[in-house]
């Protein structure tokens, strides 16, 4: 019991470190961009750019891509430091049979259909306000954003939540199902820019992704499902705004 408590707090500690890295990872890409566009980067200028991230497709895209490239290596390095598990075992970088992928893809489709049916019953618009308010300074920014949000962000979030944190907490006293619930709650919490009904939905999706990771014994399954969710959301957004 004492060892499982220790594992919980060790995972929690490194989770806080990863949270800090995620915050830094939001700033680093914008700072690098600013270096290429301004002779000198002032603190006020950096703050101004950061304030535009949520509404500017290009800045949002480079933040998603840059933070993934910045944070993921650190998370994997933290996993290597955990000598209790091998890196492949801790993150479950395991091959998956095609029929397993098909099954969980089918589950993802069902979940998406249910989501599209339930949302109109709960909210007037079935898309978060901040997504509808995004501006696109160029054609390139539209596709860059889709790549960043639909492909890069899922890799980052799955490596952290269904990768490092889920496996660590699962070996603690809260067990597998406690770990699925806890990581899903934390994952929903970091999406604070969404309205409450969407946070609940994100939490539910997190439960499914966590369960899929353990049943399939591979992180590739929740990554695939997450990419599908984000890609469909991006396409739906572009259709809604008439830019696709």
C-alpha positions as CSV (number, residue, x, y, z in Angstrom):
1,X,0.0,0.0,0.0
2,X,2.8,2.4,0.9
3,X,4.4,1.9,-2.6
4,X,1.1,2.6,-4.4
5,X,0.7,5.8,-2.4
6,X,4.3,6.8,-3.3
7,X,3.6,6.1,-7.0
8,X,0.5,8.3,-6.8
9,X,2.4,11.3,-5.5
10,X,5.4,10.8,-7.8
11,X,3.0,10.7,-10.8
12,X,1.2,13.8,-9.4
13,X,4.6,15.6,-9.0
14,X,5.7,14.9,-12.5
15,X,2.2,15.8,-13.7
16,X,2.6,19.2,-12.2
17,X,6.0,19.5,-13.9
18,X,4.4,18.6,-17.2
19,X,1.7,21.1,-16.6
20,X,4.4,23.8,-16.2
21,X,6.0,22.6,-19.4
22,X,2.7,22.8,-21.2
23,X,2.4,26.5,-20.1
24,X,5.9,27.2,-21.3
25,X,5.2,25.3,-24.5
26,X,2.4,27.8,-25.2
27,X,4.8,30.7,-25.0
28,X,7.9,29.3,-26.8
29,X,6.4,29.0,-30.3
30,X,5.0,32.6,-30.1
31,X,8.3,33.9,-28.8
32,X,10.2,32.2,-31.7
33,X,7.7,33.6,-34.2
34,X,8.1,37.0,-32.7
35,X,11.9,36.7,-33.1
36,X,11.4,36.3,-36.9
37,X,8.9,39.2,-37.2
38,X,10.4,41.9,-34.8
39,X,13.9,43.2,-34.4
40,X,13.5,43.0,-30.6
41,X,10.9,41.1,-28.6
42,X,9.4,43.2,-25.8
43,X,7.4,41.7,-22.9
44,X,4.4,43.8,-23.9
45,X,4.7,42.7,-27.5
46,X,4.8,39.1,-26.4
47,X,1.8,39.6,-24.2
48,X,0.0,41.1,-27.1
49,X,0.7,38.2,-29.4
50,X,-0.4,35.7,-26.6
51,X,-3.6,37.6,-26.3
52,X,-4.3,37.0,-30.0
53,X,-3.7,33.3,-29.9
54,X,-7.3,32.2,-29.3
55,X,-8.7,34.3,-32.1
56,X,-5.9,34.1,-34.8
57,X,-5.7,30.8,-36.7
58,X,-2.0,31.2,-37.6
59,X,-0.9,31.9,-34.0
60,X,-3.2,29.1,-32.7
61,X,-1.7,26.7,-35.2
62,X,2.0,27.4,-34.4
63,X,1.2,27.2,-30.7
64,X,-0.4,23.8,-31.2
65,X,2.5,22.5,-33.4
66,X,5.3,24.1,-31.4
67,X,4.1,23.1,-28.0
68,X,3.8,19.5,-29.2
69,X,7.3,19.5,-30.5
70,X,8.5,21.2,-27.3
71,X,6.6,19.2,-24.7
72,X,6.5,15.6,-26.0
73,X,10.2,15.0,-25.8
74,X,10.2,16.2,-22.1
75,X,7.3,13.9,-21.3
76,X,9.1,10.9,-22.8
77,X,12.3,11.9,-20.9
78,X,10.3,11.9,-17.7
79,X,9.0,8.4,-18.6
80,X,12.6,7.3,-19.0
81,X,13.5,8.6,-15.5
82,X,10.8,6.2,-14.1
83,X,13.0,3.1,-13.9
84,X,10.1,1.1,-12.6
85,X,8.9,0.7,-16.2
86,X,10.5,0.6,-19.6
87,X,9.5,3.5,-21.9
88,X,7.5,1.3,-24.3
89,X,5.6,-0.4,-21.4
90,X,4.9,2.9,-19.6
91,X,3.3,4.5,-22.7
92,X,2.1,1.3,-24.3
93,X,3.7,1.9,-27.7
94,X,2.3,-1.4,-28.9
95,X,1.2,-2.5,-32.3
96,X,-2.6,-2.9,-32.7
97,X,-4.4,-5.4,-34.9
98,X,-6.5,-3.8,-37.6
99,X,-9.7,-5.3,-36.3
100,X,-9.0,-3.5,-32.9
101,X,-8.6,-0.2,-34.7
102,X,-11.8,-0.8,-36.6
103,X,-13.7,-1.6,-33.4
104,X,-12.6,1.6,-31.6
105,X,-13.0,3.7,-34.7
106,X,-16.6,2.4,-34.8
107,X,-17.0,3.4,-31.1
108,X,-15.6,6.9,-32.0
109,X,-18.1,7.3,-34.8
110,X,-21.0,6.3,-32.5
111,X,-19.8,8.7,-29.8
112,X,-19.6,11.5,-32.4
113,X,-23.1,10.8,-33.6
114,X,-24.5,10.8,-30.1
115,X,-22.7,14.0,-29.4
116,X,-24.2,15.7,-32.5
117,X,-27.6,14.5,-31.4
118,X,-27.4,15.5,-27.8
119,X,-25.7,18.9,-28.2
120,X,-28.7,20.7,-29.9
121,X,-30.9,19.6,-27.0
122,X,-28.6,21.3,-24.5
123,X,-27.3,24.4,-26.2
124,X,-28.5,26.8,-28.8
125,X,-25.4,26.4,-30.9
126,X,-23.5,23.1,-31.1
127,X,-20.1,24.7,-31.3
128,X,-18.1,26.7,-28.7
129,X,-18.0,30.5,-29.1
130,X,-14.2,30.7,-29.2
131,X,-14.1,28.4,-32.2
132,X,-16.6,30.5,-34.1
133,X,-14.7,33.6,-33.3
134,X,-11.4,32.4,-34.9
135,X,-10.1,34.6,-37.7
136,X,-8.0,33.3,-40.6
137,X,-5.4,35.8,-41.9
138,X,-4.5,33.6,-44.9
139,X,-5.5,30.5,-46.8
140,X,-2.3,28.8,-45.4
141,X,-3.3,29.5,-41.8
142,X,-6.6,27.6,-42.4
143,X,-4.8,24.4,-43.3
144,X,-2.0,24.9,-40.8
145,X,-4.6,25.2,-38.0
146,X,-6.3,22.0,-39.1
147,X,-3.0,20.2,-39.0
148,X,-2.1,21.6,-35.6
149,X,-5.4,21.0,-33.9
150,X,-6.4,17.8,-35.6
151,X,-3.1,16.0,-35.7
152,X,-0.5,17.5,-33.4
153,X,-2.6,18.4,-30.4
154,X,-4.0,14.9,-30.0
155,X,-0.5,13.5,-30.0
156,X,0.5,15.9,-27.3
157,X,-2.5,15.4,-25.1
158,X,-2.6,11.6,-25.5
159,X,1.1,11.2,-24.6
160,X,0.5,13.2,-21.5
161,X,-3.0,12.1,-20.3
162,X,-3.5,8.6,-21.7
163,X,0.3,8.0,-21.8
164,X,2.3,9.1,-18.8
165,X,-0.4,10.1,-16.3
166,X,-2.8,7.3,-16.9
167,X,-0.3,4.5,-16.6
168,X,1.3,6.1,-13.5
169,X,-1.9,6.7,-11.6
170,X,-3.2,3.2,-12.6
171,X,-0.2,1.7,-10.7
172,X,-1.1,3.7,-7.6
173,X,-3.8,3.0,-5.0
174,X,-6.6,4.5,-7.1
175,X,-6.2,1.7,-9.7
176,X,-7.1,1.7,-13.4
177,X,-10.6,3.0,-13.2
178,X,-9.7,5.7,-10.7
179,X,-6.8,6.7,-13.1
180,X,-9.2,6.9,-16.0
181,X,-11.6,9.2,-14.1
182,X,-8.9,11.4,-12.6
183,X,-7.0,11.9,-15.9
184,X,-10.3,12.6,-17.7
185,X,-11.2,15.2,-15.1
186,X,-7.8,16.9,-15.4
187,X,-8.0,16.8,-19.2
188,X,-11.4,18.4,-19.2
189,X,-10.2,21.1,-16.7
190,X,-7.4,22.3,-19.1
191,X,-10.1,23.0,-21.7
192,X,-11.4,25.8,-19.6
193,X,-12.1,28.0,-22.6
194,X,-15.1,25.8,-23.4
195,X,-18.6,26.3,-21.9
196,X,-19.7,23.9,-19.1
197,X,-21.7,21.5,-21.3
198,X,-18.7,21.0,-23.6
199,X,-16.4,20.3,-20.6
200,X,-18.8,17.6,-19.5
201,X,-18.7,16.1,-23.0
202,X,-14.8,16.3,-23.0
203,X,-14.8,14.5,-19.7
204,X,-17.0,11.7,-21.1
205,X,-14.8,11.4,-24.2
206,X,-11.8,11.2,-21.9
207,X,-13.3,8.3,-20.1
208,X,-13.8,6.5,-23.4
209,X,-10.2,7.3,-24.5
210,X,-8.8,6.0,-21.2
211,X,-10.8,2.8,-21.3
212,X,-9.8,2.3,-25.0
213,X,-6.1,2.7,-24.1
214,X,-6.2,-0.1,-21.5
215,X,-8.5,-2.5,-23.4
216,X,-6.4,-2.1,-26.6
217,X,-3.1,-2.1,-24.6
218,X,-1.9,0.7,-26.9
219,X,-1.7,4.4,-26.9
220,X,-2.1,4.4,-30.6
221,X,-5.9,3.7,-30.3
222,X,-6.8,6.8,-28.2
223,X,-4.5,8.9,-30.5
224,X,-6.4,7.7,-33.5
225,X,-9.8,8.4,-31.9
226,X,-8.7,11.8,-30.7
227,X,-7.5,12.7,-34.2
228,X,-10.8,11.6,-35.6
229,X,-12.8,13.8,-33.1
230,X,-10.6,16.9,-33.7
231,X,-10.6,16.4,-37.5
232,X,-14.3,16.1,-37.7
233,X,-14.7,19.2,-35.4
234,X,-12.4,21.2,-37.6
235,X,-14.2,20.2,-40.8
236,X,-17.5,21.0,-39.3
237,X,-16.2,24.4,-38.2
238,X,-14.9,25.2,-41.7
239,X,-18.2,24.1,-43.3
240,X,-20.1,26.2,-40.8
241,X,-18.0,29.3,-41.5
242,X,-18.1,28.7,-45.3
243,X,-14.3,28.4,-45.6
244,X,-14.1,24.8,-46.9
